[in-house]
Amino acid sequence: MIRIKENIEYTKNEIKEACNKVGRDPKEVTLIVVSKTIDTNRINIAIEEVEDIGENKVQEIMDKHQELSPVNIHMIGHLQTNKVKYIIDKVKLIHSLDRLSLAKEIDKRAKSHDLIMDTLVQVNVANESTKFGLSCEEVYSFLNEIQSLENIRVKGLMTVAPFDEDVENVRKYFKRLKEMFEEIKGKNLSNVEMKYLSMGMTNDYKIAIEEGSNLIRVGTGIFGYRNYTK
Ligand SMILES: *Cc1c(COP(=O)(O)O)cnc(C)c1O
């Protein structure tokens, strides 16, 4: 039996310690509990302790959202353009904005629901061929391209760091994204407010927090190893 509440308590403590280490206020950091593959009973136990959950598949959001206690749902996975319509009114923040066609579709669907959708631009900082996201070099031209879209806002940046046995090796990617975050913030682009920096998962969230992350996405550390066969 995985102890969900104890794991959340432990994670919150680790967040505090990482913040203390670098003189940050733990209140700046939001824990998003990643609930992909997890059933709604267990997710609802987590929701007693946190206000934010993350899912990476549209289908899972559709299947689960009605059974969940009130919670902010974050879309953290790759998003197909033709599925935007199913989640546009169900999620608080889309972390995986990575192309113009997706931005246009989000804008269109947000408009038809009379809402403004908050998004993060996903950046593939390490340029891994297996990962989604814009390269660092592509981010500025992308931000320029979406400035005229009225029903979408960019609220920050997101990355998934490479897996590395030695977690210290990924620190440089978090540093790089934080630099970009600050640089973009200084430019006052329209439609862009650099508020959220979404980086850090079970393996590397402490380092991500040391490097300035304020949204961490933790699944395994809360629910244990996922069973993808169900
Ligand atoms: C699954 C997932 C996570 C959580 O990963 P863990 O290693 O289980 O903490 C975080 N971010 C994204 C985008 C994911 O798909």
The ligand as an ORCA input file, in Angstrom:
! r2SCAN-3c Opt
* xyz 0 1
  C       4.942     11.790    -15.905
  C       5.372     13.206    -15.938
  C       5.890     13.846    -14.777
  C       6.070     13.135    -13.458
  O       7.146     12.256    -13.511
  P       7.650     11.474    -12.209
  O       9.028     11.081    -12.551
  O       6.727     10.312    -12.016
  O       7.586     12.424    -11.068
  C       6.247     15.168    -14.888
  N       6.115     15.866    -16.045
  C       5.625     15.299    -17.166
  C       5.514     16.105    -18.410
  C       5.249     13.952    -17.149
  O       4.766     13.383    -18.264
*
